[in-house]
Amino acid sequence: MERLAGKNILIIIPKDYYMESEFDPIFESMESEGAYVLVASNKLKDAVGMKGGKVTPDVMIVDAIEGITGDSYVSSGKGVRQIKGVFHGVILIGGNGARSYLWKDELLRLLINDRHHSNMVLAAIGSAVPSMGKAGLLQSLEVTTEPGNKKAIAALEDSKAVFVDEPMTVSNRIFTVRDASAIPAFLDPFIEEVAKTPKK
């Protein structure tokens, strides 16, 4: 049975140097569970992975803030974007590009704050975890990230998060995942959590 049928998942990757070993299994798993999956990035050109993989994003982060937009139609002389659906789950993928492209992205902060306030599910893997801290979502929460990544750990401490050396943490619909090795443990709980979200 497809547990995520009727659900929309947004996977956000750095515009370059994303981690294929994080992206690939998550993308495949979400699709195999029946979710409608879109990939967002800071630009619409091919993103190149750490090992030379390539992904072409479906949307820019700025265009994903409102949700899934359809064709525009006009009402009383003003162009209006039609919202076809919301993202029930948002997953941030790490890699060397996360610090340069995701940590500082103001639009990404808006997007994940909006999804969290709408009771949807957020996850960040490896070096993408500090993006959620910079959005103010990890204060006083126990979180994890790559244990050897001093910059990521320092960024989490700056955002008042509590770093723990665990494969995964989950609190208040926010998942943090150490790295690609912890993804198998993360997928099931994340899918179950997204399956519970209200449909819109």
Backbone as CSV, one residue per row, in Angstrom:
resi,resn,N_x,N_y,N_z,CA_x,CA_y,CA_z,C_x,C_y,C_z
1,MET,0.836,-1.195,0.000,0.000,0.000,0.000,0.876,1.252,0.000
2,GLU,0.483,2.221,-0.786,1.269,3.463,-0.846,0.845,4.368,0.305
3,ARG,1.746,4.524,1.262,1.380,5.278,2.470,1.284,6.776,2.226
4,LEU,1.913,7.252,1.143,1.925,8.701,0.915,1.087,9.105,-0.301
5,ALA,0.179,8.254,-0.727,-0.705,8.623,-1.845,-1.466,9.888,-1.465
6,GLY,-1.503,10.861,-2.376,-2.205,12.117,-2.099,-1.391,13.119,-1.311
7,LYS,-0.146,12.759,-0.969,0.718,13.687,-0.227,1.776,14.269,-1.157
8,ASN,2.200,15.486,-0.845,3.213,16.177,-1.643,4.471,16.364,-0.804
9,ILE,5.596,15.971,-1.376,6.882,16.085,-0.673,7.788,17.009,-1.471
10,LEU,8.434,17.939,-0.768,9.408,18.834,-1.388,10.790,18.437,-0.878
11,ILE,11.687,18.116,-1.804,13.075,17.815,-1.424,13.926,19.004,-1.882
12,ILE,14.629,19.623,-0.950,15.418,20.816,-1.264,16.892,20.442,-1.270
13,ILE,17.558,20.782,-2.368,18.981,20.461,-2.488,19.787,21.740,-2.691
14,PRO,21.053,21.740,-2.265,21.926,22.869,-2.604,22.072,22.948,-4.118
15,LYS,22.302,24.157,-4.650,22.340,24.268,-6.112,23.576,23.595,-6.709
16,ASP,24.557,23.299,-5.891,25.676,22.464,-6.319,26.238,21.737,-5.105
17,TYR,26.939,20.647,-5.386,27.563,19.836,-4.322,26.541,19.324,-3.300
18,TYR,25.472,18.733,-3.824,24.545,18.039,-2.926,25.056,16.609,-2.734
19,MET,24.550,15.922,-1.720,25.038,14.582,-1.390,24.116,13.533,-2.019
20,GLU,24.601,12.874,-3.067,23.772,11.870,-3.758,23.312,10.755,-2.827
21,SER,24.203,10.341,-1.907,23.869,9.203,-1.035,22.746,9.554,-0.062
22,GLU,22.439,10.861,0.082,21.283,11.279,0.873,20.061,11.439,-0.039
23,PHE,20.276,12.082,-1.170,19.150,12.399,-2.061,18.512,11.154,-2.682
24,ASP,19.346,10.291,-3.263,18.811,9.191,-4.079,17.862,8.270,-3.305
25,PRO,18.270,7.741,-2.126,17.355,6.817,-1.439,16.079,7.500,-0.953
26,ILE,16.182,8.783,-0.585,14.985,9.498,-0.105,14.020,9.728,-1.261
27,PHE,14.554,10.187,-2.383,13.697,10.445,-3.552,12.977,9.158,-3.974
28,GLU,13.746,8.076,-4.070,13.144,6.795,-4.506,12.094,6.318,-3.517
29,SER,12.381,6.452,-2.226,11.460,5.969,-1.210,10.151,6.764,-1.218
30,MET,10.245,8.100,-1.340,9.034,8.934,-1.351,8.172,8.608,-2.569
31,GLU,8.822,8.445,-3.725,8.057,8.111,-4.938,7.412,6.735,-4.818
32,SER,8.145,5.774,-4.256,7.601,4.413,-4.178,6.435,4.335,-3.192
33,GLU,6.346,5.319,-2.281,5.218,5.361,-1.340,4.039,6.149,-1.918
34,GLY,4.159,6.577,-3.183,3.024,7.230,-3.846,2.957,8.736,-3.682
35,ALA,3.992,9.349,-3.074,3.965,10.805,-2.902,4.221,11.491,-4.238
36,TYR,3.703,12.704,-4.363,4.052,13.576,-5.482,5.289,14.337,-5.022
37,VAL,6.425,14.103,-5.672,7.701,14.650,-5.194,8.189,15.744,-6.134
38,LEU,8.532,16.888,-5.563,9.176,17.948,-6.340,10.533,18.235,-5.711
39,VAL,11.497,18.575,-6.555,12.834,18.942,-6.085,12.994,20.447,-6.279
40,ALA,13.429,21.133,-5.221,13.630,22.586,-5.298,15.084,22.909,-5.018
41,SER,15.549,24.019,-5.606,16.898,24.483,-5.350,16.929,25.996,-5.523
42,ASN,18.142,26.583,-5.347,18.249,28.040,-5.476,18.286,28.464,-6.942
43,LYS,18.438,27.515,-7.858,18.410,27.852,-9.292,17.818,26.669,-10.042
44,LEU,17.396,26.911,-11.280,16.743,25.838,-12.031,17.698,25.062,-12.942
45,LYS,19.000,25.379,-12.883,19.950,24.609,-13.696,20.268,23.298,-12.986
46,ASP,20.835,22.359,-13.745,21.242,21.084,-13.144,22.114,21.323,-11.915
47,ALA,21.789,20.638,-10.834,22.658,20.652,-9.662,23.616,19.479,-9.800
48,VAL,24.893,19.733,-9.521,25.896,18.675,-9.636,26.193,18.157,-8.238
49,GLY,26.195,16.844,-8.103,26.403,16.234,-6.793,27.872,16.135,-6.429
50,MET,28.122,15.676,-5.225,29.488,15.524,-4.716,30.256,14.468,-5.506
51,LYS,29.529,13.517,-6.083,30.202,12.445,-6.830,29.888,12.540,-8.321
52,GLY,29.490,13.727,-8.769,29.261,13.927,-10.199,27.850,13.606,-10.674
53,GLY,26.945,13.254,-9.739,25.545,13.021,-10.122,24.886,14.334,-10.522
54,LYS,23.746,14.240,-11.201,23.054,15.469,-11.608,21.577,15.349,-11.317
55,VAL,20.988,16.441,-10.845,19.541,16.513,-10.663,19.090,17.850,-11.225
56,THR,18.019,17.826,-11.996,17.430,19.078,-12.473,16.256,19.412,-11.560
57,PRO,16.343,20.532,-10.833,15.240,20.891,-9.933,13.953,21.159,-10.716
58,ASP,12.816,20.895,-10.066,11.514,21.170,-10.679,11.101,22.617,-10.472
59,VAL,11.476,23.167,-9.310,11.056,24.531,-8.967,12.187,25.221,-8.225
60,MET,12.102,26.565,-8.197,13.018,27.322,-7.348,12.395,27.396,-5.952
61,ILE,13.254,27.556,-4.956,12.771,27.635,-3.578,11.706,28.726,-3.446
62,VAL,11.957,29.889,-4.064,11.015,31.005,-3.948,9.623,30.610,-4.453
63,ASP,9.581,29.794,-5.506,8.282,29.415,-6.079,7.607,28.297,-5.306
64,ALA,8.337,27.659,-4.401,7.748,26.572,-3.622,7.138,27.068,-2.314
65,ILE,7.373,28.336,-1.979,6.897,28.843,-0.685,5.380,28.754,-0.588
66,GLU,4.706,29.122,-1.692,3.236,29.138,-1.638,2.647,27.739,-1.725
67,GLY,3.454,26.770,-2.097,2.930,25.430,-2.316,3.105,25.073,-3.783
68,ILE,2.282,24.180,-4.256,2.387,23.740,-5.646,1.470,24.626,-6.467
69,THR,2.072,25.411,-7.343,1.247,26.353,-8.092,0.879,25.772,-9.442
70,GLY,-0.322,26.046,-9.843,-0.778,25.610,-11.162,-0.619,26.733,-12.152
71,ASP,-1.375,26.676,-13.231,-1.305,27.748,-14.229,-1.926,29.001,-13.634
72,SER,-1.389,30.154,-14.033,-2.016,31.359,-13.496,-3.301,31.630,-14.257
73,TYR,-4.221,32.186,-13.576,-5.429,32.618,-14.253,-5.703,34.017,-13.746
74,VAL,-6.529,34.749,-14.445,-6.702,36.160,-14.120,-8.026,36.347,-13.406
75,SER,-7.993,37.119,-12.323,-9.258,37.473,-11.693,-9.235,38.970,-11.456
76,SER,-10.272,39.633,-11.868,-10.425,41.096,-11.790,-9.141,41.829,-12.173
77,GLY,-8.586,41.424,-13.323,-7.462,42.179,-13.887,-6.108,41.921,-13.249
78,LYS,-6.064,41.105,-12.198,-4.764,40.821,-11.585,-4.444,39.348,-11.811
79,GLY,-3.208,39.055,-12.159,-2.805,37.649,-12.315,-2.788,36.980,-10.949
80,VAL,-3.357,35.816,-10.863,-3.392,35.093,-9.587,-2.825,33.712,-9.816
81,ARG,-1.991,33.256,-8.907,-1.477,31.902,-9.075,-2.419,30.929,-8.393
82,GLN,-2.679,29.872,-9.075,-3.586,28.873,-8.543,-2.777,27.905,-7.692
83,ILE,-3.186,27.711,-6.473,-2.472,26.776,-5.597,-3.137,25.413,-5.720
84,LYS,-2.371,24.459,-6.177,-2.932,23.123,-6.372,-2.783,22.260,-5.133
85,GLY,-1.796,22.569,-4.312,-1.590,21.718,-3.142,-0.489,22.267,-2.262
86,VAL,-0.424,21.768,-1.049,0.622,22.186,-0.125,1.629,21.044,0.001
87,PHE,2.799,21.370,0.526,3.794,20.332,0.796,3.574,19.801,2.206
88,HIS,3.310,18.509,2.297,3.067,17.887,3.594,4.379,17.547,4.300
89,GLY,5.430,17.405,3.522,6.748,17.116,4.084,7.811,17.849,3.282
90,VAL,8.824,18.369,3.977,9.947,19.049,3.321,11.226,18.423,3.860
91,ILE,12.113,18.011,2.949,13.374,17.370,3.346,14.530,18.170,2.762
92,LEU,15.461,18.589,3.622,16.649,19.319,3.172,17.810,18.342,3.069
93,ILE,18.453,18.350,1.913,19.572,17.436,1.645,20.890,18.187,1.861
94,GLY,21.848,17.490,2.468,23.147,18.108,2.728,24.131,17.911,1.585
95,GLY,25.396,17.977,1.937,26.483,17.982,0.950,27.296,19.243,1.175
96,ASN,28.443,19.343,0.504,29.307,20.506,0.733,28.646,21.819,0.339
97,GLY,27.647,21.751,-0.535,26.991,22.992,-0.967,25.986,23.528,0.033
98,ALA,25.620,22.738,1.039,24.548,23.163,1.962,24.937,24.443,2.709
99,ARG,26.189,24.508,3.168,26.595,25.680,3.943,26.536,26.946,3.091
100,SER,27.011,26.850,1.846,27.034,28.032,0.982,25.644,28.428,0.511
101,TYR,24.805,27.429,0.207,23.565,27.746,-0.511,22.300,27.623,0.322
102,LEU,22.306,26.823,1.375,21.060,26.637,2.131,21.068,27.363,3.472
103,TRP,22.211,27.370,4.159,22.226,27.965,5.496,21.789,29.422,5.466
104,LYS,22.212,30.153,4.410,21.991,31.604,4.400,20.723,31.996,3.649
105,ASP,19.980,31.010,3.147,18.864,31.327,2.251,17.628,31.777,3.039
106,GLU,17.334,33.088,2.927,16.195,33.663,3.672,14.869,33.044,3.207
107,LEU,14.770,32.776,1.907,13.518,32.233,1.371,13.282,30.819,1.900
108,LEU,14.376,30.078,2.037,14.264,28.730,2.600,13.736,28.809,4.035
109,ARG,14.230,29.806,4.792,13.754,29.966,6.177,12.257,30.229,6.208
110,LEU,11.813,31.109,5.309,10.374,31.407,5.232,9.579,30.141,4.939
111,LEU,10.073,29.380,3.969,9.350,28.189,3.532,9.234,27.176,4.671
112,ILE,10.341,26.879,5.341,10.260,25.821,6.357,9.506,26.296,7.595
113,ASN,9.592,27.592,7.898,8.794,28.111,9.008,7.306,28.001,8.699
114,ASP,6.952,28.343,7.481,5.545,28.275,7.069,5.027,26.840,7.156
115,ARG,5.828,25.884,6.654,5.389,24.479,6.690,5.270,23.984,8.140
116,HIS,6.200,24.415,8.990,6.152,23.951,10.376,4.937,24.528,11.095
117,HIS,4.671,25.817,10.863,3.503,26.440,11.506,2.197,25.851,10.990
118,SER,2.232,25.254,9.800,1.028,24.615,9.248,0.931,23.142,9.663
119,ASN,1.721,22.757,10.663,1.696,21.380,11.195,2.149,20.323,10.195
120,MET,3.035,20.691,9.283,3.587,19.727,8.353,4.947,19.235,8.901
121,VAL,5.575,18.313,8.182,6.741,17.605,8.717,8.017,18.091,8.021
122,LEU,9.050,18.336,8.794,10.330,18.803,8.250,11.424,17.797,8.585
123,ALA,12.401,17.699,7.677,13.572,16.868,7.956,14.787,17.519,7.320
124,ALA,15.933,17.357,7.968,17.194,17.811,7.374,18.236,16.734,7.621
125,ILE,19.073,16.531,6.604,20.078,15.472,6.656,21.464,16.111,6.711
126,GLY,22.326,15.565,7.583,23.747,15.932,7.585,24.003,17.422,7.665
127,SER,24.758,17.927,6.693,25.181,19.328,6.732,24.054,20.304,6.423
128,ALA,22.848,19.816,6.119,21.710,20.726,5.896,21.001,21.081,7.202
129,VAL,21.293,20.340,8.290,20.562,20.552,9.555,20.661,21.999,10.058
130,PRO,21.850,22.664,9.978,21.907,24.045,10.488,20.938,25.002,9.802
131,SER,20.484,24.683,8.590,19.503,25.562,7.911,18.260,25.714,8.778
132,MET,17.865,24.634,9.455,16.674,24.709,10.299,16.960,25.489,11.577
133,GLY,18.205,25.384,12.054,18.585,26.178,13.221,18.544,27.655,12.896
134,LYS,19.046,28.010,11.707,19.081,29.418,11.308,17.668,29.947,11.054
135,ALA,16.718,29.048,10.842,15.322,29.464,10.682,14.624,29.574,12.033
136,GLY,15.379,29.314,13.114,14.824,29.475,14.461,13.962,28.313,14.921
137,LEU,14.127,27.148,14.273,13.230,26.025,14.585,13.825,25.008,15.558
138,LEU,15.103,25.147,15.895,15.747,24.090,16.681,16.094,24.506,18.107
139,GLN,15.631,25.671,18.538,15.989,26.155,19.857,15.628,25.134,20.938
140,SER,16.603,24.793,21.762,16.432,23.857,22.888,16.097,22.423,22.468
141,LEU,16.110,22.127,21.162,15.831,20.752,20.725,17.135,19.963,20.655
142,GLU,17.052,18.667,20.929,18.192,17.785,20.682,18.226,17.482,19.194
143,VAL,19.364,17.746,18.574,19.485,17.536,17.124,20.793,16.823,16.830
144,THR,20.881,16.282,15.625,22.129,15.637,15.217,22.565,16.186,13.868
145,THR,23.825,15.972,13.544,24.382,16.321,12.238,25.653,15.489,12.099
146,GLU,26.406,15.692,11.016,27.641,14.919,10.837,28.585,15.187,12.015
147,PRO,28.997,14.134,12.750,29.786,14.358,13.966,31.109,15.067,13.715
148,GLY,31.719,14.862,12.531,33.017,15.497,12.280,32.912,16.895,11.684
149,ASN,31.685,17.381,11.488,31.498,18.665,10.810,31.447,19.788,11.852
150,LYS,32.648,20.343,12.149,32.741,21.336,13.233,31.906,22.582,12.943
151,LYS,31.881,22.993,11.672,31.121,24.211,11.338,29.631,23.996,11.554
152,ALA,29.146,22.796,11.181,27.715,22.506,11.364,27.374,22.462,12.851
153,ILE,28.240,21.826,13.646,27.970,21.723,15.091,27.997,23.118,15.724
154,ALA,28.974,23.938,15.323,29.057,25.305,15.866,27.812,26.110,15.476
155,ALA,27.346,25.938,14.244,26.154,26.673,13.792,24.926,26.243,14.584
156,LEU,24.854,24.952,14.899,23.713,24.463,15.692,23.761,25.021,17.112
157,GLU,24.968,25.070,17.673,25.095,25.622,19.030,24.735,27.107,19.031
158,ASP,25.119,27.823,17.961,24.752,29.244,17.833,23.239,29.418,17.820
159,SER,22.539,28.447,17.229,21.083,28.586,17.147,20.392,27.947,18.357
160,LYS,21.163,27.736,19.421,20.633,27.261,20.720,20.066,25.839,20.659
161,ALA,20.542,25.064,19.672,20.151,23.657,19.630,21.124,22.856,20.488
162,VAL,20.742,21.648,20.854,21.592,20.785,21.679,22.073,19.639,20.785
163,PHE,23.369,19.629,20.473,23.894,18.582,19.587,24.019,17.263,20.338
164,VAL,23.466,16.189,19.762,23.630,14.846,20.332,24.170,13.927,19.235
165,ASP,25.053,13.021,19.603,25.650,12.121,18.621,24.751,10.889,18.456
166,GLU,23.635,11.097,17.797,22.666,10.023,17.553,22.443,9.913,16.047
167,PRO,22.002,8.742,15.537,21.733,8.640,14.105,20.615,9.579,13.656
168,MET,19.621,9.786,14.552,18.462,10.591,14.158,17.808,11.165,15.405
169,THR,17.219,12.341,15.293,16.371,12.864,16.370,15.036,13.262,15.754
170,VAL,13.997,13.230,16.567,12.696,13.724,16.100,12.016,14.407,17.270
171,SER,11.488,15.590,17.007,10.809,16.352,18.039,9.857,17.314,17.360
172,ASN,8.595,17.297,17.749,7.647,18.287,17.245,7.633,18.329,15.709
173,ARG,7.581,17.151,15.064,7.514,17.011,13.598,8.777,17.511,12.882
174,ILE,9.888,17.605,13.616,11.168,17.988,12.999,12.139,16.820,13.165
175,PHE,12.606,16.310,12.037,13.589,15.225,12.049,14.962,15.797,11.719
176,THR,15.987,15.375,12.458,17.361,15.648,12.022,18.060,14.299,11.895
177,VAL,18.850,14.169,10.847,19.464,12.885,10.508,20.967,13.104,10.358
178,ARG,21.756,12.228,11.000,23.215,12.417,11.043,23.822,12.503,9.641
179,ASP,23.576,11.496,8.805,24.165,11.447,7.463,23.478,10.321,6.695
180,ALA,24.021,9.984,5.537,23.378,8.992,4.670,23.213,7.638,5.362
181,SER,24.127,7.306,6.276,24.060,5.985,6.919,22.803,5.828,7.778
182,ALA,22.225,6.948,8.215,21.049,6.891,9.099,19.729,6.972,8.329
183,ILE,19.801,7.130,7.008,18.560,7.290,6.230,17.631,6.078,6.338
184,PRO,18.138,4.823,6.293,17.209,3.699,6.431,16.387,3.770,7.720
185,ALA,16.989,4.236,8.816,16.265,4.344,10.093,15.270,5.503,10.070
186,PHE,15.552,6.502,9.242,14.726,7.720,9.195,13.468,7.544,8.344
187,LEU,13.563,6.777,7.261,12.483,6.770,6.268,11.128,6.378,6.835
188,ASP,11.074,5.280,7.565,9.773,4.806,8.056,9.090,5.803,8.995
189,PRO,9.788,6.260,10.047,9.132,7.219,10.941,8.695,8.493,10.214
190,PHE,9.520,8.963,9.269,9.163,10.181,8.525,7.898,9.948,7.696
191,ILE,7.863,8.820,6.982,6.701,8.502,6.137,5.442,8.396,6.996
192,GLU,5.561,7.738,8.150,4.398,7.607,9.048,3.909,8.981,9.517
193,GLU,4.856,9.854,9.820,4.497,11.190,10.316,3.803,12.004,9.222
194,VAL,4.343,11.933,7.991,3.723,12.677,6.881,2.337,12.113,6.579
195,ALA,2.192,10.813,6.710,0.893,10.180,6.435,-0.196,10.721,7.359
196,LYS,0.209,11.214,8.548,-0.774,11.739,9.515,-1.157,13.198,9.254
197,THR,-0.441,13.888,8.383,-0.696,15.324,8.214,-2.061,15.541,7.577
198,PRO,-2.672,16.709,7.894,-3.962,17.008,7.281,-3.808,17.206,5.785
199,LYS,-4.759,16.711,5.022,-4.697,16.924,3.560,-5.295,18.283,3.259
200,LYS,-4.698,18.963,2.292,-5.268,20.259,1.913,-5.400,20.274,0.420
